[in-house]
Amino acid sequence: MQFKDIDGYESLKEHLRSMAHSRKIPHNILLEIQDGMPGIAMALAWVQYLNCLNPQDGDSCGTCAQCKMISQLEHPDVHFIYPVIDSADAETPSDNYLPQWREMLQKQGVYWASEEWLQALNPENKQPIIYSKDAYALEQKLRLTIGYASYRCIIIYQPDKMNDEASNKLLKTMEEPPERTLFISVSFRPDLLLETVHSRMQSIEMTPLSNVEMRAAITRWSPSQLDNNRLNSIVQRSQGLVLKAKRILDNKNAEKKYTTYFDMLTNAMLNKEIIVFRTLSEQLHKEGRAVAINMIEYFEECFRVLLRESVAPGEIAQRSSDEQRLLNRIKVCVTPQNIQHLYKLSEQAIRHIRGYVSPKMVLFDTFIRYTAIFSIELRKQQVRP
């Protein structure tokens, strides 16, 4: 993995390069990301740069022995810890899932989200965690002499999934690691970390790409020339996340499906047809958690478009004709006063679905709550002279 493989984030890349050149590198770094950002890719690109035998033009060479071992995820001095399932009795829980981890990273490349790792684990209704035995196993690994690398690196994905015993055990190792040993944690829920662990980390935040960066990224790898309206729409909907933009472009059928579902939902909300809520909730439940989450995120984006339209008209005109019709249908229902409530409901629904609450129950409840908010605005419209 090289910096050049990751679109944007130039200031972050320069910061990481500067630390490498100064050799004043914190031994415990936390990359704070949003789910879907290339946090693991950035960590690997930096690790490869740190250990490259012939870095050039601000990046690793990609061809030396160190680069090849790291890019193939086979470097003996680069260790991974991540949440897994059914491993309470395993001596090395993360190592037991190393084939799935490698396959997932090699298949997905730079851009993937937590749902891809969940699919690789196939957890059903089990909650992946980082087991304490990973911390004990790591302690044994760190007693070994560094074999090839300039820096031995431990990359921890979702450290917030550590149970308390694992957190306390790793804390001792993180506080006084062996010489030339770095911890790089990647988390989109740092608020769930134990305070004692969080306080020992130097946090670096990955922020969403700017609209200019997103346009450049989309233009670079778009399979075909996009008209300006379509490009603007994708930039707005992706919210600075390349993964979202890729999914929009790669899943035209899914996009049409989301528009159909949004049509069903908004019509049912305006007419208070609760039976439709049940039908839609059950359909999304059958299609899986990932689809349900993507659907809620699509609703969120529609709400944001309507908010921007209320402040600066012209946003709706950039959408497809089908979306324009649907957005105009509920235009009066989304206001600066209720957008925060709508957004909180949506984010809560996403958290619950990711937390293995039944999707159909979460969705049904969320649709009813949306309707209650819309009804208040509709009543206001009716009483105005």
Disulfide bonds with the S-S distance in Angstrom:
none
